[in-house]
Structures are given as structure tokens and as C-alpha cells.
């Protein structure tokens, strides 16, 4: 059923149930790694490479970054 298909975290394409690739990846907003679904191993690697340098927002109210 197309209603409950998951989307790739990298390209946002809908994925069939048998083709899902689950990876634990670092998300900037969280301390721990989270499980994300991808359509291929290549997209999982590209996601890891592109997201790793993004910092989370500072908690200091005086910092402008």
C-alpha cells in the first residue's frame, strides 16, 4: 500500500518495504545517533558525509551564531 511507504532521508523518494536500508547516523540536534531509512547504501554514505559538520544552535542567549 503506497500510503505507508517510508521516504529516503537523503533524496526524499518513497521506498518499498523490501528495499529499505536502515543506518544509525549523527543528527546535529541530538547527542546520540538516530536510525534513518535510505533507499541505498550510497545515499546513506552521502548523508553521513554532508551532515556531520552541521552544528546545533548555541544555548547562550548572547551569542549570535
Secondary structure as UniProt FT lines:
FT   HELIX           2..4
FT   STRAND          6..7
FT   TURN            9..11
FT   STRAND          14..15
FT   HELIX           17..19
FT   STRAND          21..26
FT   TURN            28..29
FT   STRAND          33..38
FT   HELIX           41..51
FT   TURN            52..53
FT   TURN            61..62
//
